[in-house]
Amino acid sequence: MGNKEIVPATHQEIDEYFKTEAFTISKSCNVDKLQTNISDLAMYVGGQKLLEELWSSKKATFGDILNKKEFCRRGVPDSIRRKLFLMHFDLEPLKCQVAYKAAYDGTNEEEIEILQEDKPSQPFLVNHCLNEAGERNLEIIVHLLHKQKFIEYSPILINTISILLIYLPVEEAYCVVQKMMEESSKLIGKSKSKKMMRWYFSFTKTDYFHTLSAFIMSYIATTKFKKRSILIHLQSIGYDLNELLDEMFKYFFQSYLKIDYVIDIFTFYYLEGIKVLFRFAYATLKVHKKRIKDIVDPTKFKDQFLKFAKDKTEWDYLHERAFKYKLTHNHYDITKTDEVILQEEREEYKIVSDFLPNVKECPSEILSLKQFYRLWMMLPEYCQIRVPDQIYSGNNDGFSLSTLYAKCNAYHKAMSVKFVFLIIKTVEGDIFGGFIDNVIYKSVTKFYGSSECFLFSFNEDKSSKIKKATSDPEESKDSKDSKEEEEKLEQICVGGMDYFAMGSGGDGPAIYLNESLQEGQTNCSDTFGNERLTSNKSHKFCVQNIEVILI
C-alpha cells in the first residue's frame, strides 16, 4: 500500500462499509458473524480504502492486473473480489444464472428437503460466515457438483464454496467452483501439470493425503540443513503433525486464523493454486515456532495452538514469511513415490529417518521394534508422520471379528481420516498382514481401500517383503482388459458379517479370516499378484495372535 499509513475507520464508516453491495449481493453472508471474526474492524475498513486507491491508480486493464501475481499479493479490495472471481474464468452473471437453473431443475424438491435436514457438509464447516440461506445454498451446490462428478473426498471444496458465497450469489458461486473443478481435473490428471501445483483440490482420499505428504516433503527439503526443530519437537511429545496440517487444509485455516486473513489467503489460492496453502501452512508454523516448542502436553497442543494462532498472528509477518518460503517443483513434487522395498543404505535415509515414529515401546505385540520400523518405512509418506497406536489385540481383547469391528468403529467415521496395519502371527511363527488406507469396518459386499494398500510379510531371516496392488487404471486404460484391471484394483478389502478379506481373484483372497479370527487362508490373489504369505506356502493357517495398529 506504499508508504501511506492506514487511518482507522469510524463506527459509522464501518457500519456503512458492510452495507455495500460487496457484502449484500450474495444474500448468503452473515455480516454480523463476518465482522465478529475480523481481526480489527477499524483497521480493516481503513486498509480497504487504501487498497481501492491502489487498484484504481493502475492504468492497466483489470485483466492485465490479474496476471501480475506480485501486485495481487499486495491485497485485493472487497469491492472487486466478485469481479475478480468471475473474470478469472471469463464468467458472466447472466450465463451463470442460466447454467445454475439448468442444473437445479434436474433436482427434485425431495432431494432439497433431505439436504436441508441432514446438512451433510456441516462437519467440514468451521467458523464460516454464512447465514441460513447461505448454508442451504452451499449444500445445494455440493449436491449438484456430486451429481456431475465422482467426488470421494474433497473437504477443501466445501470451504471453498463457503468463502465464495460471502461475495457471490449462489448461481455465480456454483459456476466458479465448477470451473475450479474442471481446472483441477485437467491439471491433476497429468504428471507435468500436477507437479506445478496450480490445481485447487483433489477428489480422492489418496490424492488429498498425497498433497499433505508433498507439504511435509517440501518442509523437509527446504530445511534439511537445519534442525527442523518444530517437526522434531512434535515427534518428541508424540503429537501428530499430519493431523494439524489436515485441519489447516480441509478447514482452509478457518480454525486457526481470523476470517480477513483467510479471505486474503483464499484469493491468492484462487489465483495461484494449492501451493499457496503450502506457503501459509509453513508460515503459520514458523511465526509461532517458539510458542509451539513451549507446549509439552500433546493432549493440550491443539487447543493451545488454536488459541495463540487465532489471537497472536500478525498478518504482515505471516504474509512476509509465506511468500519468502522458497518453493521449487522438486520441493513439492506430488508425483514422487518411494521405492516399495526398504533399502537401509538409501541416500535419503537421514530425511526418511525424520518420519520414524517416536515411541518408547513398540506399539505391536507381534513385531519387534526393528521390524515395526521397517514396516513403517513402507508407508506412504503422508502416513509416516503419524503416531501409531494399538487398538485391537486378539490376546488382550478376545478372538472375535465382531470385537475387532467394534474396536475400529469409533474411528471409522471420525473427522480425522485414519489408517491401519492388520498384523497376523500364525502358530507356525509366520508374520504377515496388510496396510489399509481406511479403518477396518463391516461392509458386507462393498470393497474399500485404494492402490496405496499393500501386503507385507516377514521371513525367517527377518527380512520384509511388500506387495502392492498390481495395476494402475491410468496405465491400463488403453488395454482391452482395462475394465477388468480397474475392477481388480478396486477389490482391496471387504468386511463381511462373518469374515474379513484382502484381495480377490486368482486362487482367492490374499488374506481371509473367519468369524473367530482363529483360522484363515492365504491365496495367490489377482489384486496383489502375491504368492501365499505363509513360509511353507500352505493354503490354511491358524492364528496365534492378531492385532490392529491405528495410524
C-alpha positions in Angstrom: 0.0 0.0 0.0 3.0 2.2 -0.5 4.2 4.5 2.4 0.7 5.6 3.4 -0.4 4.7 6.9 -3.9 3.2 7.5 -6.3 5.5 9.1 -8.7 3.5 11.3 -12.4 3.8 10.2 -15.0 5.3 12.4 -18.0 3.3 13.7 -20.2 5.0 11.1 -17.8 4.2 8.3 -17.6 0.6 9.4 -21.4 0.3 9.5 -21.8 1.9 6.0 -18.9 -0.3 4.6 -20.6 -3.6 5.4 -23.9 -2.4 3.9 -22.2 -2.0 0.5 -23.0 -4.3 -2.5 -19.9 -6.3 -1.9 -21.5 -8.0 1.2 -25.2 -7.9 0.3 -25.3 -9.1 -3.3 -24.6 -12.8 -2.4 -27.6 -12.9 0.1 -25.7 -15.8 1.8 -23.3 -13.8 4.1 -24.0 -13.4 7.8 -22.5 -9.9 8.0 -22.6 -9.7 11.8 -20.7 -13.0 12.1 -18.2 -11.8 9.5 -17.5 -8.6 11.5 -17.1 -10.6 14.7 -14.4 -12.8 13.1 -12.3 -9.9 11.5 -9.1 -9.2 13.3 -9.6 -5.4 13.7 -12.6 -3.8 12.1 -11.5 -0.2 12.2 -8.1 -1.0 10.7 -9.6 -3.5 8.2 -12.0 -1.0 6.7 -9.3 1.7 6.7 -7.0 -0.6 4.9 -9.6 -1.4 2.3 -9.8 2.3 1.4 -6.1 2.3 0.6 -6.4 -0.9 -1.4 -9.1 0.6 -3.5 -6.9 3.7 -4.2 -4.0 1.4 -5.1 -6.1 -0.6 -7.6 -7.8 2.5 -9.1 -4.4 4.1 -9.7 -3.3 1.3 -12.0 -3.8 2.3 -15.7 -3.5 -1.3 -16.9 -6.7 -3.2 -17.6 -8.2 -5.4 -14.9 -7.2 -8.5 -16.8 -3.6 -7.3 -17.0 -3.5 -6.7 -13.3 -4.8 -10.2 -12.6 -1.8 -11.7 -14.5 0.6 -9.9 -12.2 0.7 -12.0 -9.1 3.1 -9.8 -7.3 0.7 -6.9 -7.5 -2.3 -9.1 -6.4 -0.3 -10.4 -3.4 -0.4 -6.9 -2.0 -4.1 -7.4 -1.4 -7.4 -7.3 -3.3 -10.2 -4.9 -2.2 -13.5 -6.4 -1.2 -15.3 -4.2 -3.7 -13.8 -6.0 -6.7 -13.4 -9.6 -5.4 -16.7 -10.6 -7.1 -15.4 -9.2 -10.4 -12.0 -11.0 -9.9 -13.6 -14.4 -9.2 -15.8 -14.1 -12.3 -13.2 -12.7 -14.7 -10.6 -15.3 -13.8 -12.6 -17.9 -15.7 -14.3 -15.4 -18.1 -17.7 -15.9 -16.5 -20.7 -13.6 -16.8 -23.6 -13.3 -14.2 -26.4 -14.0 -16.7 -24.7 -17.1 -18.1 -24.1 -18.3 -14.5 -27.8 -17.9 -13.8 -28.8 -20.0 -16.8 -26.2 -22.7 -16.0 -27.3 -23.0 -12.4 -31.0 -23.1 -13.3 -30.4 -25.9 -15.7 -28.5 -27.9 -13.1 -31.0 -27.1 -10.3 -34.1 -28.0 -12.4 -32.7 -31.6 -12.6 -33.0 -31.8 -8.8 -36.4 -32.7 -7.2 -37.7 -31.0 -4.1 -37.4 -34.2 -2.0 -33.7 -34.1 -2.5 -33.5 -30.5 -1.4 -35.6 -31.2 1.7 -33.2 -34.1 2.6 -30.2 -31.8 2.2 -31.8 -29.2 4.5 -32.5 -31.8 7.2 -29.2 -33.8 7.0 -26.8 -30.9 6.1 -24.0 -33.4 5.1 -21.4 -30.7 4.6 -21.7 -29.3 8.1 -19.0 -31.4 9.7 -16.4 -29.8 7.3 -17.5 -26.2 8.1 -15.7 -24.4 10.9 -16.1 -20.7 11.8 -17.9 -20.0 8.5 -19.7 -16.7 7.9 -22.8 -17.9 6.1 -26.4 -17.2 7.1 -29.2 -19.8 7.0 -29.8 -19.2 3.3 -26.0 -19.5 2.7 -25.8 -22.9 4.4 -28.7 -24.1 2.3 -27.0 -22.7 -0.9 -23.8 -24.5 0.0 -25.5 -27.8 0.4 -27.2 -27.5 -2.9 -24.0 -26.6 -4.7 -22.2 -29.5 -3.2 -25.1 -31.8 -4.2 -25.2 -30.6 -7.8 -21.4 -31.0 -8.1 -21.6 -34.5 -6.8 -24.2 -35.4 -9.4 -21.8 -34.2 -12.1 -18.5 -35.8 -10.9 -17.4 -38.6 -8.6 -16.0 -36.9 -5.5 -14.8 -39.4 -3.0 -13.1 -37.0 -0.6 -12.6 -33.3 -1.1 -13.0 -31.2 2.1 -11.2 -28.2 0.7 -14.0 -28.0 -1.9 -16.7 -27.4 0.8 -14.8 -24.5 2.4 -14.0 -23.0 -1.0 -17.8 -22.7 -1.6 -18.4 -21.3 1.9 -15.9 -18.4 1.2 -17.1 -17.7 -2.3 -20.7 -17.4 -1.0 -19.6 -14.4 1.1 -19.2 -12.4 -2.2 -21.1 -14.3 -4.9 -24.7 -15.1 -5.5 -25.4 -18.9 -5.4 -25.5 -19.1 -9.2 -22.1 -17.5 -9.7 -20.5 -19.5 -6.8 -21.7 -22.7 -8.4 -20.2 -21.8 -11.8 -16.9 -20.6 -10.3 -16.5 -23.8 -8.3 -17.4 -25.9 -11.4 -14.6 -24.2 -13.3 -12.2 -24.8 -10.5 -13.1 -28.5 -10.5 -12.7 -28.6 -14.3 -9.3 -27.0 -14.0 -8.3 -29.3 -11.2 -9.3 -32.4 -13.0 -7.4 -31.3 -16.1 -4.2 -30.4 -14.2 -4.1 -33.2 -11.6 -4.6 -35.8 -14.3 -1.3 -35.0 -16.0 2.0 -35.6 -14.2 3.7 -32.5 -15.5 0.7 -30.2 -14.6 0.2 -32.0 -11.3 3.8 -31.2 -10.4 3.2 -27.5 -10.9 0.6 -27.5 -8.1 -1.7 -25.0 -9.9 -4.8 -27.1 -9.3 -7.2 -26.3 -6.5 -8.4 -29.6 -5.0 -8.3 -33.3 -5.4 -11.2 -35.7 -5.5 -9.9 -38.9 -3.8 -8.7 -39.5 -0.3 -5.4 -40.8 -1.8 -4.7 -37.6 -3.7 -5.7 -35.5 -0.7 -3.2 -37.2 1.5 -0.5 -37.1 -1.2 -1.0 -33.3 -1.0 -0.3 -33.3 2.7 2.7 -35.6 2.1 4.0 -33.2 -0.5 3.9 -30.4 2.0 5.9 -32.4 4.5 8.5 -33.2 1.9 8.7 -29.6 0.9 9.2 -28.7 4.6 12.0 -31.3 4.9 13.6 -30.3 1.6 13.7 -26.6 2.4 15.0 -27.1 5.9 17.2 -30.2 5.5 20.4 -28.4 6.5 18.8 -27.1 9.7 17.4 -28.8 12.7 13.7 -28.9 11.7 13.0 -28.1 15.3 9.2 -27.9 15.0 8.9 -31.4 13.5 11.4 -32.8 15.9 9.6 -31.2 18.9 6.2 -32.5 17.8 7.6 -36.0 17.4 9.3 -35.8 20.8 6.0 -35.1 22.6 4.1 -37.6 20.4 1.8 -35.1 18.6 0.7 -35.9 15.0 1.8 -33.1 12.7 -0.3 -34.7 9.9 -3.5 -34.1 12.0 -2.6 -30.4 12.4 -1.9 -30.0 8.7 -5.1 -31.9 7.8 -7.2 -29.4 9.8 -5.4 -26.4 8.3 -6.0 -27.6 4.8 -9.5 -29.1 5.0 -10.9 -26.2 7.0 -9.0 -23.7 5.0 -7.3 -22.2 8.1 -10.6 -21.0 9.4 -9.9 -22.7 12.8 -6.5 -21.1 13.1 -6.7 -17.6 11.6 -9.1 -14.6 11.5 -11.5 -14.5 8.6 -10.0 -11.5 6.9 -6.6 -13.4 6.8 -8.5 -16.5 5.5 -10.2 -14.5 2.7 -6.9 -13.0 1.5 -5.2 -16.4 1.6 -8.2 -17.8 -0.4 -7.8 -15.0 -3.0 -4.1 -15.9 -3.5 -5.0 -19.6 -3.7 -7.7 -18.8 -6.3 -5.2 -17.0 -8.5 -2.1 -19.3 -7.9 -3.3 -22.7 -6.9 -2.9 -25.1 -4.0 0.8 -24.3 -3.4 -0.5 -21.1 -1.6 -1.7 -23.4 1.2 1.8 -24.8 1.5 3.1 -21.3 1.9 0.7 -20.3 4.6 0.8 -23.6 6.5 4.6 -23.2 6.6 4.3 -19.6 7.7 1.8 -20.3 10.4 4.1 -22.8 11.9 7.2 -20.6 11.6 5.7 -17.4 13.1 4.6 -19.4 16.2 7.8 -21.6 16.4 8.7 -20.5 20.0 5.1 -21.0 21.3 4.8 -24.4 19.6 8.0 -25.6 21.3 6.7 -24.4 24.7 3.9 -26.9 24.5 4.9 -30.2 26.0 1.5 -31.9 26.6 0.2 -33.5 23.3 -3.3 -33.6 24.7 -3.4 -29.8 25.1 -1.4 -29.0 21.9 -4.3 -28.4 19.6 -6.3 -26.2 21.9 -3.3 -24.1 22.8 -2.1 -23.8 19.2 -5.6 -22.8 18.0 -5.8 -20.1 20.6 -2.5 -18.3 20.0 -2.7 -18.8 16.2 -6.1 -17.1 16.2 -5.2 -14.4 18.7 -1.5 -13.7 18.2 -0.9 -14.0 14.4 0.0 -10.7 12.8 -0.9 -10.6 9.1 2.0 -8.6 7.8 4.5 -11.0 9.3 2.6 -14.1 8.2 2.3 -12.8 4.7 6.0 -11.9 4.6 7.0 -15.4 5.8 4.6 -17.2 3.4 6.0 -15.5 0.3 9.6 -15.8 1.3 9.2 -19.6 1.6 11.4 -20.9 -1.2 9.3 -23.4 -3.1 10.6 -25.2 -6.2 9.0 -28.0 -8.1 11.4 -30.5 -6.6 10.3 -29.4 -3.1 6.6 -30.2 -3.6 6.5 -32.8 -6.3 3.3 -34.7 -5.6 4.2 -37.2 -8.4 7.1 -38.7 -6.5 6.8 -42.1 -4.8 9.1 -44.1 -2.6 10.6 -47.4 -3.5 8.3 -50.1 -2.1 11.2 -52.2 -0.8 13.1 -50.6 2.0 16.8 -50.0 1.3 18.6 -49.4 4.5 21.5 -47.7 2.9 19.5 -45.3 0.7 20.9 -41.8 0.1 17.8 -40.1 1.7 18.0 -42.2 4.9 18.6 -39.1 7.0 15.5 -37.5 5.6 13.4 -40.6 5.9 14.5 -41.2 9.5 12.7 -38.0 10.5 9.5 -40.0 9.9 10.3 -42.9 12.3 7.6 -42.9 15.0 8.7 -41.5 18.3 7.6 -44.5 20.5 9.3 -45.6 23.7 8.0 -49.1 23.3 6.9 -51.0 20.1 3.1 -50.5 19.6 3.0 -54.0 18.3 2.9 -57.2 20.4 3.8 -59.3 17.4 6.7 -57.3 15.8 10.0 -56.2 17.3 10.7 -52.5 17.3 13.2 -53.0 14.4 10.6 -54.9 12.4 8.0 -52.2 13.1 10.4 -49.5 11.9 11.0 -51.5 8.7 7.2 -51.7 8.2 6.7 -48.0 9.0 9.2 -47.1 6.2 6.9 -48.9 3.7 4.1 -46.5 4.4 3.1 -43.7 2.1 4.9 -40.5 3.2 1.7 -38.8 4.3 1.3 -41.5 7.0 4.8 -41.6 8.3 4.5 -38.5 10.5 1.5 -40.0 12.3 1.5 -41.6 15.8 0.8 -45.3 15.9 -1.5 -46.9 18.5 -2.7 -50.4 19.0 -6.5 -50.5 19.1 -7.1 -54.3 19.0 -5.3 -57.4 20.1 -6.7 -60.9 19.9 -4.7 -61.9 23.0 -6.0 -58.9 25.0 -9.5 -58.3 23.6 -10.5 -61.8 22.6 -10.5 -63.5 19.2 -13.7 -62.2 17.6 -14.4 -60.4 14.3 -17.3 -58.5 15.9 -15.0 -57.3 18.7 -12.4 -56.1 16.1 -15.2 -54.2 14.2 -16.4 -52.7 17.4 -12.9 -51.5 18.4 -12.4 -49.9 15.0 -15.9 -48.4 14.7 -15.1 -45.4 16.9 -12.5 -44.3 14.3 -14.4 -45.2 11.1 -16.5 -42.1 10.8 -14.1 -39.7 12.6 -13.4 -36.4 11.0 -9.7 -37.1 11.0 -9.1 -39.9 8.5 -7.3 -42.9 9.9 -5.4 -45.9 8.5 -4.4 -49.3 10.0 -1.9 -52.1 9.9 -3.5 -55.6 10.2 -0.8 -57.8 11.7 -1.1 -61.6 12.0 1.1 -64.2 13.6 0.4 -67.8 13.0 1.0 -70.8 15.2 3.8 -71.7 12.8 5.5 -68.4 13.6 4.8 -66.7 10.2 4.2 -62.9 10.4 2.2 -61.1 7.7 -0.6 -58.7 7.2 -1.6 -55.6 5.3 -1.7 -51.8 5.3 -5.2 -50.4 4.7 -5.9 -46.8 4.0 -9.0 -46.8 6.0 -10.2 -48.3 9.3 -11.4 -51.8 9.1 -15.2 -51.9 9.1 -18.2 -54.1 8.2 -19.0 -53.6 4.5 -20.7 -56.9 3.6 -20.3 -56.9 -0.2 -18.8 -53.5 -0.8 -15.0 -53.3 -1.2 -12.9 -50.5 0.1 -9.3 -49.4 0.0 -7.1 -47.9 -2.7 -3.9 -48.7 -4.6 -2.0 -47.4 -1.6 -2.9 -50.6 0.3 -0.3 -53.3 0.4 0.6 -56.7 1.9 3.7 -57.5 3.9 5.4 -60.5 5.3 8.5 -61.1 7.5 10.6 -64.2 6.6 12.5 -66.4 8.9 15.6 -64.3 8.3 13.6 -61.3 9.5 13.7 -59.6 6.1 10.5 -58.0 4.9 8.5 -58.2 1.6 5.8 -55.8 0.4 3.3 -56.3 -2.4 1.1 -53.5 -3.6 -1.9 -53.8 -5.9 -0.7 -55.0 -9.3 -2.2 -52.5 -11.7 -2.9 -48.8 -12.1 -6.0 -47.8 -14.0 -4.1 -44.9 -15.7 -1.6 -47.3 -17.1 -4.1 -49.8 -18.3 -6.8 -47.6 -19.7 -5.8 -48.3 -23.3 -5.7 -52.1 -22.7 -8.5 -54.4 -23.8 -8.6 -55.7 -20.3 -8.7 -52.2 -18.7 -12.2 -52.7 -17.2 -11.2 -56.0 -15.6 -7.9 -54.4 -14.3 -9.7 -51.5 -12.7 -12.2 -53.8 -11.0 -9.3 -55.9 -9.8 -7.6 -52.9 -8.3 -10.8 -51.8 -6.5 -11.2 -55.2 -4.8 -8.9 -54.4 -1.9 -10.8 -55.1 1.3 -14.2 -56.4 2.3 -15.7 -56.8 5.8 -18.3 -59.4 5.8 -20.6 -60.4 8.6 -18.6 -63.5 9.4 -15.3 -62.9 7.5 -12.7 -60.3 6.6 -10.7 -60.4 3.4 -8.0 -58.5 1.5 -7.7 -59.1 -2.3 -9.6 -61.3 -4.6 -9.4 -63.2 -7.9 -6.8 -65.8 -8.7 -7.0 -68.6 -6.1 -8.9 -66.4 -3.7 -8.2 -63.6 -1.2 -4.6 -62.9 -0.3 -5.8 -62.8 3.4 -9.0 -64.4 4.6 -10.0 -64.5 8.3 -13.1 -66.3 9.7 -15.5 -65.0 12.3 -13.5 -66.3 15.2 -10.2 -64.8 13.9 -8.5 -68.1 14.8 -8.4 -69.6 11.4 -7.6 -68.2 8.0 -6.5 -68.7 4.4 -3.9 -67.1 2.2 -4.1 -67.4 -1.6 -2.4 -66.1 -4.8 -4.8 -63.1 -5.4 -5.1 -61.2 -8.7 -5.4 -57.9 -6.8 -1.9 -58.0 -5.3 -0.3 -60.6 -7.6 1.1 -62.2 -4.5 2.4 -65.6 -3.5 0.9 -67.3 -0.4 2.1 -65.4 2.6 2.9 -68.5 4.8 6.5 -69.6 4.7 5.6 -73.2 3.8 3.1 -71.8 1.2 0.3 -73.6 2.9 -3.2 -72.5 2.0 -4.6 -72.5 5.5 -3.2 -71.2 8.8 -4.1 -70.9 12.4 -3.8 -67.6 14.3 -1.6 -67.3 17.4 -2.3 -63.5 17.7 -3.8 -60.8 15.6 -3.7 -57.0 16.1 -4.8 -53.7 14.5 -2.4 -50.7 14.8 -4.1 -47.4 14.2 -2.1 -44.8 12.2 
